[in-house]
Amino acid sequence: MFDFIRTNRRFMMLILLVLVLPSFVLIGVSGYTNYVSGDKDLVVVGDSAVTLQEFEMARRNQLEQLQRNTMGRFDPEVLNTRAAREMLLESLVDRRVMVTIANEERFSVSDGALRNSIAEMPEFQEDGQFSAERYNQLLAAAGLSPRDFEQGQRGELALQRVLGPVSASAAVPTSIRERVQAALTESRTVRLRTFPISDFQKDIVVSEADIKAWYDGNSERLKVADQVAVEYLVLNEDVAMKAVGDISEEDLRSYYEQNKARYVTPPRVNVSHIQISVASGASEQDRDAARQKAEVVAERVKADPSSFAEVARTESQDVGTARDGGQLGWVRPGTWPAALEEAVFALKEGEVSGVVEGPGGFHVFIANRVEAEKGETFEEARAKVEDEVRRQLAAERFAEMATRLTDLVYDNPSSLEPAAQALGLEPRLVEGVTRDGLLGVEDVGERAAAASADAAIFEDPRVRSTLFSTALLNEKSNSGVIEVSSDTLAVVRVASFEPAHVPPLEQVKGRIEAILAAEAASKAAAEAGEKALAALRESTADAESSDAFGTPLTVSRMDSQGLAKPVLDAVFSARPDQLPAYVGVTGPQGYVVARVESVQPGEPNEMLAAGLDMELSRSLGMAEQQAVMREMRVRLGVKRTADAEEVLAGEEG
């Protein structure tokens, strides 16, 4: 079942969209109007409403889908914001508006249109044709009946008729597309002069009074979120490798012999042959005649091995190889009958064999090239063999330790020590783990989780979510075993909790000083740059004024040549009819003065034009859809209730 889902992931996403976002799709358009509302209406839409019950179900479905899509790595706190709640509520309102309009306007979808829509879905096709067998198989794997799926699709198609024609009819005039293309492809040649912040920092002096004033006025910027110190155990491949212990010499040799092909390349010989054929059921007299002919040929090519290929072309009765001079290619042990292998592997390079009886008649061979067995002896490969054996044993040991770790932390919920001692794990401690991330050394000191070798464990949203659960925060109990990755397991517990606070001045003094120094240096760089810019704009000696600038760059809106966006925007704000033109702007590294020296119009580009048509039409279609949606909301009298404000503020019970 899971293999089936993995190989049909795109279809399963379609099913999720039908089942989850938005919720209640499967009950169809009419089902929405018949839905029994909860006791709290959040948004009134005509004669119906989006209810608290509907909103909470949609939130659960949204979270479950995101957790599935990220293999459990999605941080639920991302959705626990007013912005996220508002976005979800608005999507439900839009959905309800479309359902209401679809019902009022009696939009419907015929059985034929529904069948055609489903038949066109690639997930249900084999060799480009709809497959009823695949259709039923995929729906069964998703736990969905054809009736429910088709009812949901009918509702979706009906809703598409509300806004679908709006976006489908959106078209951008050619003149607009041409102007956008011209703006994108126009290029300008510029040279830059930068006033780096670093050049001004050495002259900046920050006083104690300045630091204190900034601290008093910006305490919220310094506020540190709720944080925990964490005791934890890690079980990973390295731990399992150490737990394997010594491996006997006998086991290593046995592994080497069983897997010798991985360390040793067997001998091989490149051969050609001349075949004198004997028919099946030939008489003894015919066989003797064939043997005598083969012996004559053998004596001839032994006398002059260089003639082997030519003789093979004229004398060999193996039609398939004769034209290639009898070439058979490389032969390895175990691929030919024993008698033939014994003959060819006994040859030295360039040596011709005697007559050898084999399949098809009598053969004469020549060894074109001979390669002896090569590779590593056991002694030479010993370190590699031991590493491979240790890794295999470690995988088994890892599984055993994981099972035991699960039992130990469950049996001893208030301490990690029993599990650590029993499994030989090292208890570890880090600080500065918040719900949203990790604090740095400057915030919590040397034990900061962000600076530890295990930072990746605490960057996992599942680990942080577990740490801030009620059981771990209030009861200081062990977590269960958390699978951080396929070869890393962790168990965590809260050692201490520190509520959100503003650190004392002494702790953040250095950071404030750096902020103030950077701000002052940036201001000084800007002042120097603006002064130079003013002088350049007043100067008429263009040749002299350009000396302080760097090498020319040709930039466009599509190829910035690494220029920061504020600098690029400033360059393209210069009037092209007054060149050279000077513009200035504060960039990431300081103040930048740009000298715009020339403007080159863009050239027509068919691929860009086609892409722009699609993108501009899509953007216009979305804008027109939003405008129509706003009008439909006004028509239906969409209105939020007081309960909605409580929900959006996160105050719902």
C-alpha positions in Angstrom: 0.0 0.0 0.0 2.7 2.5 1.0 4.8 1.6 -2.1 1.6 2.3 -4.2 1.2 5.7 -2.6 4.8 6.6 -3.1 4.7 5.8 -6.8 1.5 7.8 -7.2 2.4 10.8 -5.1 0.9 13.4 -7.5 -2.5 11.7 -7.5 -2.4 11.4 -3.7 -1.9 15.2 -3.5 -5.0 15.6 -5.7 -6.9 13.4 -3.3 -5.7 15.5 -0.4 -6.9 18.7 -2.1 -10.3 17.1 -2.7 -10.5 15.8 0.9 -8.8 18.6 2.8 -8.4 22.0 1.2 -11.0 23.4 1.4 -12.9 21.2 3.8 -16.2 19.6 3.1 -15.6 19.4 -0.7 -17.0 15.9 -0.9 -20.5 16.8 0.2 -20.7 19.0 -2.9 -22.1 22.4 -3.6 -25.6 21.6 -2.3 -24.1 20.2 0.9 -22.7 23.5 1.8 -26.1 25.1 2.0 -27.5 22.3 4.0 -24.6 22.2 6.4 -25.7 22.6 10.1 -23.8 25.6 11.5 -22.1 25.5 14.9 -23.1 27.8 17.7 -20.7 30.6 16.7 -20.9 32.4 13.3 -17.5 34.0 12.4 -18.4 35.5 9.1 -21.9 36.0 7.7 -22.2 35.3 4.0 -25.7 36.0 2.6 -28.1 33.6 4.3 -25.3 31.3 5.6 -22.1 31.7 7.7 -18.6 30.4 8.1 -18.7 28.9 11.6 -16.2 28.3 14.3 -16.7 24.6 13.9 -15.9 24.8 10.2 -12.9 27.0 10.9 -11.4 24.7 13.5 -11.9 21.6 11.3 -10.1 23.4 8.4 -7.2 24.3 10.8 -6.8 20.7 11.8 -7.0 19.5 8.2 -4.5 22.2 7.2 -2.0 21.2 9.9 -2.4 17.4 9.2 -1.8 18.0 5.5 1.3 20.1 6.1 2.7 17.5 8.6 2.2 14.8 6.0 3.8 16.7 3.2 6.9 17.5 5.4 7.1 14.0 7.0 6.3 15.5 10.4 8.8 18.3 10.2 6.4 21.2 10.0 6.3 23.5 13.0 2.7 24.0 14.1 3.6 27.4 15.6 3.9 28.7 12.0 0.2 28.5 11.8 -0.4 30.0 15.3 -0.3 33.6 14.2 -3.0 36.1 13.4 -1.8 36.3 9.8 -2.1 32.6 9.3 -5.5 32.4 10.9 -6.8 35.4 8.8 -5.5 33.8 5.6 -7.4 30.5 6.4 -10.6 32.3 7.4 -10.5 34.4 4.2 -10.1 31.3 2.0 -13.1 29.8 3.7 -15.1 33.0 3.1 -14.1 33.1 -0.5 -15.1 29.5 -0.8 -18.5 30.1 0.8 -19.1 33.1 -1.5 -18.4 31.0 -4.6 -20.7 28.2 -3.3 -23.5 30.7 -2.7 -23.2 32.4 -6.1 -23.0 29.0 -7.8 -26.3 28.0 -6.1 -28.0 31.3 -6.8 -27.0 31.2 -10.5 -27.8 27.5 -10.7 -24.4 26.6 -12.1 -24.3 22.9 -12.8 -22.1 20.3 -14.6 -23.4 17.7 -16.9 -22.5 14.0 -16.6 -20.6 14.3 -19.9 -18.5 17.2 -18.7 -17.7 15.4 -15.5 -16.7 12.2 -17.3 -14.5 14.2 -19.7 -12.8 16.1 -16.9 -12.0 12.9 -15.0 -10.8 11.1 -18.2 -8.4 13.9 -18.9 -6.6 13.5 -15.5 -3.2 12.0 -16.2 -3.3 10.0 -13.0 -6.1 7.9 -14.4 -4.6 7.2 -17.8 -2.5 4.4 -19.3 -0.7 5.0 -22.6 -2.6 8.3 -22.9 -6.1 6.7 -22.5 -8.4 6.6 -19.5 -8.2 3.3 -17.6 -11.2 2.3 -15.6 -9.1 -0.3 -13.8 -6.5 2.3 -12.8 -9.3 4.7 -11.8 -10.8 2.2 -9.4 -7.4 1.1 -8.1 -6.3 4.6 -7.2 -9.5 5.5 -5.6 -9.5 2.3 -3.5 -5.9 3.0 -2.4 -7.1 6.5 -1.2 -10.0 5.0 0.6 -12.5 6.8 -1.6 -15.5 5.5 -3.5 -16.1 6.6 -7.1 -19.5 8.2 -6.0 -17.8 10.4 -3.4 -14.9 11.4 -5.7 -17.2 12.2 -8.6 -19.5 14.2 -6.3 -16.6 16.2 -5.1 -15.3 16.8 -8.7 -18.8 17.9 -9.8 -18.8 20.5 -7.0 -15.3 21.7 -8.0 -16.3 22.0 -11.6 -19.4 24.0 -10.7 -17.3 26.3 -8.5 -14.8 26.8 -11.4 -17.7 28.3 -13.4 -18.0 31.2 -10.9 -14.5 32.7 -11.5 -13.0 30.5 -14.1 -14.3 32.5 -17.1 -12.9 35.7 -15.5 -9.3 34.5 -15.5 -9.7 32.6 -18.8 -10.8 35.8 -20.6 -8.0 37.9 -19.2 -5.7 39.1 -22.0 -3.0 41.8 -21.9 -2.8 44.1 -25.0 0.3 43.6 -27.2 1.4 47.2 -26.6 1.5 46.6 -22.9 3.5 43.4 -23.3 5.9 45.1 -25.7 6.5 47.9 -23.2 7.2 45.5 -20.4 9.5 43.5 -22.6 11.4 46.6 -23.6 11.8 47.6 -19.9 13.1 44.2 -19.0 15.6 43.9 -21.8 16.9 47.5 -21.8 20.5 47.5 -20.6 22.6 50.3 -19.2 26.3 50.7 -18.9 27.3 52.0 -15.4 30.3 52.5 -13.3 30.1 52.5 -9.5 31.9 54.3 -6.7 31.2 52.9 -3.2 31.6 54.5 0.2 31.9 51.4 2.4 30.6 51.5 5.9 33.8 49.8 7.1 35.8 52.9 6.1 34.0 55.0 8.6 33.6 52.6 11.6 37.1 53.3 12.9 36.2 56.9 13.6 33.0 56.1 15.5 32.9 56.5 19.2 29.9 55.2 21.1 29.4 56.6 24.6 28.0 54.9 27.6 25.1 57.4 27.6 24.3 56.5 24.0 24.2 52.7 24.9 22.0 53.3 27.9 19.6 55.5 25.9 19.3 53.0 23.1 18.7 50.2 25.7 16.0 52.2 27.4 14.2 53.0 24.1 14.6 49.6 22.4 13.9 47.0 25.0 11.4 45.1 22.9 14.1 44.6 20.2 16.2 42.9 22.8 13.5 40.8 24.3 14.5 37.1 24.5 11.6 34.6 23.9 10.7 31.8 26.4 13.5 29.4 26.4 14.5 26.0 27.9 17.7 24.3 28.8 17.6 20.7 27.5 19.1 17.5 28.7 19.1 14.9 26.0 20.5 11.6 24.7 21.5 10.9 21.1 21.6 7.5 19.5 23.2 7.5 16.0 25.4 5.5 13.7 28.6 6.6 15.5 27.3 5.4 18.9 26.2 2.1 17.3 29.6 1.6 15.7 31.4 2.0 19.0 29.0 -0.5 20.6 29.9 -3.2 18.1 33.2 -3.9 19.9 36.0 -6.1 18.5 35.4 -8.3 15.4 37.3 -11.6 15.2 39.8 -12.2 12.5 37.9 -15.3 11.4 34.7 -13.3 10.7 36.7 -10.7 8.7 38.3 -13.4 6.5 34.9 -15.1 6.0 33.4 -11.8 4.9 36.3 -11.2 2.5 35.9 -14.6 0.9 32.1 -14.2 0.6 32.5 -10.8 -1.1 35.8 -11.4 -2.9 34.5 -10.0 -6.1 34.3 -6.6 -4.5 38.0 -6.6 -3.8 39.5 -8.7 -6.5 39.1 -8.5 -10.3 39.3 -12.1 -11.8 41.6 -12.8 -14.7 40.4 -12.4 -18.2 41.6 -13.1 -21.7 40.6 -11.5 -25.0 40.5 -14.3 -27.6 39.8 -15.0 -31.3 39.1 -18.4 -32.8 38.9 -20.4 -35.9 36.1 -23.0 -36.0 35.9 -26.1 -38.1 32.3 -27.1 -37.8 30.9 -30.6 -37.2 27.3 -31.3 -37.9 25.2 -32.8 -35.2 25.0 -36.6 -35.7 28.0 -36.6 -38.1 29.8 -39.9 -38.7 33.1 -40.7 -37.1 34.8 -40.4 -40.5 33.4 -36.8 -40.9 34.6 -35.9 -37.4 38.1 -37.2 -38.2 38.2 -35.2 -41.4 37.2 -32.0 -39.5 39.8 -32.6 -36.8 42.5 -33.1 -39.4 41.6 -29.8 -41.2 41.6 -28.0 -37.8 45.1 -29.4 -37.0 46.3 -28.2 -40.4 44.9 -24.7 -39.7 46.4 -24.8 -36.2 49.9 -25.6 -37.5 49.6 -22.8 -40.1 48.7 -20.1 -37.6 51.2 -21.3 -35.0 53.9 -20.9 -37.6 52.7 -17.3 -38.2 50.4 -16.0 -35.4 50.1 -12.6 -37.1 48.1 -14.3 -39.9 45.4 -15.5 -37.5 42.8 -12.9 -38.4 43.3 -13.4 -42.1 43.1 -17.2 -41.8 40.0 -16.9 -39.7 38.3 -14.8 -42.4 39.0 -17.5 -45.1 38.9 -20.8 -43.1 36.6 -20.3 -40.1 33.2 -21.8 -40.5 31.7 -19.6 -37.7 30.1 -17.1 -40.0 29.3 -14.7 -37.2 32.9 -14.1 -36.2 34.8 -15.0 -39.4 34.3 -11.5 -41.0 35.9 -10.0 -37.8 38.9 -12.2 -37.9 37.4 -14.6 -35.4 37.2 -12.0 -32.7 35.3 -13.3 -29.6 36.2 -10.6 -27.1 36.9 -10.9 -23.4 36.3 -14.2 -21.5 36.2 -14.5 -17.7 36.3 -17.7 -15.6 32.9 -19.4 -15.3 31.4 -18.3 -18.6 32.6 -21.0 -20.9 32.6 -24.9 -20.8 35.5 -26.1 -18.7 37.5 -27.6 -21.6 37.5 -24.4 -23.5 38.3 -22.2 -20.5 41.2 -24.5 -19.5 42.6 -24.1 -23.0 42.3 -20.3 -23.4 43.4 -19.4 -19.8 46.5 -21.6 -20.3 47.6 -19.3 -23.2 50.1 -16.5 -23.0 49.5 -13.2 -24.8 49.9 -13.8 -28.6 50.0 -17.6 -28.2 48.0 -20.0 -30.3 46.3 -23.1 -28.9 46.1 -26.6 -30.3 42.9 -28.0 -31.6 40.2 -28.0 -28.8 36.9 -29.9 -29.2 33.9 -27.9 -28.1 30.4 -26.8 -29.0 29.9 -26.6 -32.8 33.1 -28.6 -33.7 36.8 -28.0 -33.4 38.4 -24.7 -32.3 41.8 -23.0 -32.6 42.3 -20.0 -30.2 44.7 -17.1 -30.0 45.1 -15.0 -26.9 45.0 -11.4 -28.1 45.4 -9.9 -24.6 45.8 -11.5 -21.2 45.0 -9.8 -17.9 45.9 -11.6 -14.7 43.9 -11.5 -11.5 44.3 -8.1 -9.8 43.0 -6.5 -6.7 43.5 -6.5 -2.9 44.6 -9.4 -0.8 42.8 -9.8 2.5 45.7 -8.1 4.3 45.5 -5.2 1.8 41.7 -4.9 2.1 41.5 -5.6 5.9 40.7 -2.0 7.0 38.0 -1.7 4.3 36.6 -5.1 5.2 36.5 -4.3 8.9 34.7 -1.0 8.3 32.0 -2.7 6.1 31.5 -5.5 8.6 31.4 -3.0 11.5 28.8 -0.9 9.6 26.6 -3.9 9.0 26.8 -5.0 12.6 26.2 -1.4 13.7 23.0 -1.3 11.8 21.8 -4.4 13.7 23.1 -3.0 17.0 21.3 0.4 16.2 18.0 -1.3 15.8 18.5 -3.2 19.1 19.6 -0.1 21.0 16.6 1.9 19.6 14.2 -0.7 20.9 15.8 -0.7 24.3 16.1 3.1 24.4 12.3 3.3 23.9 11.7 0.9 26.8 14.1 2.6 29.1 12.8 6.2 28.7 9.3 4.9 29.1 10.1 2.9 32.3 12.0 5.8 33.8 10.0 8.9 32.7 11.7 11.4 35.1 15.4 10.8 34.3 17.6 10.0 31.3 20.3 8.5 33.5 19.1 4.9 33.5 19.0 4.8 29.7 22.4 6.6 29.4 24.1 4.0 31.7 22.4 0.9 30.2 23.3 1.9 26.6 26.6 3.7 27.2 25.2 7.0 25.9 26.6 10.4 26.9 24.0 12.7 28.6 24.3 16.2 27.0 23.0 19.7 27.9 22.3 22.7 25.8 20.6 26.0 26.5 18.7 28.7 24.5 16.1 26.6 22.7 12.9 28.6 22.0 9.6 27.6 20.3 10.7 29.3 17.1 14.5 28.6 17.0 17.8 28.7 18.7 19.5 31.5 20.6 23.1 32.2 19.9 26.2 32.3 22.2 25.8 36.0 22.7 22.4 35.4 24.3 23.0 32.3 26.4 26.7 31.6 26.5 28.9 28.7 25.6 26.2 26.0 26.0 24.0 27.6 23.3 22.3 24.9 21.3 23.0 26.9 18.1 26.7 26.4 18.7 26.6 22.8 19.6 27.4 19.8 17.4 23.8 18.7 17.7 22.3 22.0 16.5 20.5 20.2 13.7 18.5 18.2 16.3 17.0 21.3 17.9 16.4 23.0 14.5 13.9 20.3 13.9 10.4 21.8 14.6 9.2 18.5 16.0 11.9 18.5 18.7 11.1 22.1 19.8 7.4 21.4 19.7 7.9 18.4 22.0 10.0 20.5 24.4 7.3 23.1 24.8 4.5 20.5 25.3 2.7 20.6 28.7 4.1 17.2 29.8 7.7 18.3 29.3 7.4 21.8 30.5 5.4 21.2 33.6 6.3 17.7 34.6 9.9 17.7 33.4 9.3 14.2 32.0 11.3 12.5 29.2 10.0 12.8 25.7 9.5 9.7 23.6 12.2 8.6 21.1 12.2 11.2 18.3 13.5 10.1 14.9 15.4 13.1 13.7 16.7 11.2 10.7 17.0 7.6 9.5 20.2 7.2 11.5 19.7 9.6 14.4 17.3 9.2 17.4 17.0 11.6 20.3 15.3 11.7 23.7 14.9 15.1 25.3 13.7 16.6 28.6 13.5 20.1 30.0 16.2 20.8 32.5 15.0 24.4 33.2 12.6 27.0 31.8 13.2 30.7 31.5 10.3 32.9 30.6 10.6 35.7 28.0 12.6 38.7 29.3 14.8 41.6 28.4 18.5 40.8 29.2 20.3 43.1 31.6 22.3 45.9 30.0 25.7 44.4 30.8 24.8 41.3 28.9 23.8 43.1 25.7 26.1 46.1 25.9 28.5 44.8 23.2 25.7 44.1 20.8 24.1 47.6 21.3 27.5 49.2 20.8 27.9 47.3 17.5 24.4 48.4 16.4 25.1 52.0 17.2 28.5 52.0 15.6 27.1 50.4 12.4 24.3 53.0 12.3 26.6 55.9 12.8 29.1 54.5 10.2 26.2 54.0 7.7 25.1 57.6 8.3 28.6 58.9 7.8 29.0 56.9 4.6 25.7 58.2 3.3 26.7 61.8 4.1 30.1 61.4 2.3 28.4 59.7 -0.7 25.7 62.4 -1.0 28.3 65.1 -0.8 30.2 63.5 -3.7 27.0 63.0 -5.6 26.1 66.6 -5.4 29.6 67.7 -6.5 29.4 65.3 -9.5 26.0 66.6 -10.6 27.3 70.2 -10.5 30.6 69.3 -12.3 30.9 69.8 -16.0 34.3 68.0 -16.3 32.9 64.5 -17.0 36.3 63.0 -17.9 37.9 63.9 -14.6 34.8 63.1 -12.5 34.7 59.5 -13.8 38.2 58.7 -12.6 37.1 57.6 -9.1 34.7 55.0 -10.6 35.2 51.3 -11.2 35.2 49.3 -14.4 32.0 49.6 -16.6 29.2 47.1 -16.0 26.3 46.5 -18.4 23.2 45.7 -16.5 19.5 45.1 -17.2 16.5 44.4 -15.1 16.9 40.7 -16.0 20.7 40.6 -15.4 21.7 42.7 -12.4 25.4 41.6 -12.6 25.2 41.2 -8.8 24.0 44.7 -8.0 21.7 45.0 -5.0 18.1 45.8 -5.9 18.2 49.4 -4.4 21.3 50.1 -6.6 19.7 48.6 -9.7 16.5 50.5 -9.1 18.5 53.8 -8.8 20.4 53.1 -12.0 17.1 52.6 -14.0 15.6 55.7 -12.4 18.2 57.9 -14.2 16.8 59.8 -17.2 18.3 58.4 -20.4 18.3 61.7 -22.2 20.7 63.3 -19.8 23.9 61.2 -19.9 26.2 60.7 -18.1 23.8 60.7 -15.2 24.7 60.3 -11.5 22.4 58.6 -9.0 23.1 57.5 -5.4 21.6 55.1 -2.9 22.4 53.4 0.3 23.3 49.7 -0.3 24.0 46.8 1.9 27.7 47.6 2.3 27.5 51.4 2.3 26.6 54.3 0.0 26.8 53.7 -3.7 27.1 56.4 -6.4 26.4 55.1 -9.9 27.5 56.8 -13.1 25.1 55.9 -15.9 27.0 56.3 -19.2 24.8 54.8 -21.9 21.5 53.2 -22.5 20.9 50.3 -25.0 17.4 49.3 -26.0 16.5 45.7 -25.7 16.2 43.3 -28.6 13.0 41.4 -29.4 12.9 37.9 -27.9 10.2 35.4 -29.0 10.6 33.1 -26.0 10.5 36.0 -23.6 7.5 37.4 -25.4 5.6 34.1 -25.1 6.4 33.8 -21.4 5.4 37.4 -20.7 2.1 36.9 -22.5 1.3 33.9 -20.2 2.6 35.6 -17.0 0.9 38.9 -17.6 -2.4 37.3 -18.5 -2.2 35.1 -15.4 -1.5 38.2 -13.2 -4.3 40.2 -14.9 -6.6 37.2 -14.5 -5.9 36.9 -10.8 -6.4 40.7 -10.3 -9.7 40.6 -12.1 -10.8 37.5 -10.1 -10.0 39.4 -6.9 -12.0 42.4 -8.1 -15.0 40.2 -9.0 -14.7 38.4 -5.6 -14.8 41.8 -3.8 -17.9 42.7 -5.7 -19.6 39.4 -4.9 -18.7 39.9 -1.2 -20.4 43.3 -1.3 -23.4 41.8 -3.0 -23.8 39.1 -0.4 -23.1 41.4 2.5 -20.1 39.6 3.9 -19.6 40.7 7.5 -17.3 39.5 10.3 -18.7 39.0 13.8 -17.2 39.8 17.1 -16.4 36.1 17.5 -14.3 36.3 14.4 -12.1 38.9 16.0 -11.6 36.7 19.0 -10.6 33.8 16.9 -8.2 35.8 14.8 -6.6 37.2 18.0 -6.1 33.6 19.2 -8.6 33.9 22.0 -10.9 31.1 21.0 -11.5 28.5 23.6 
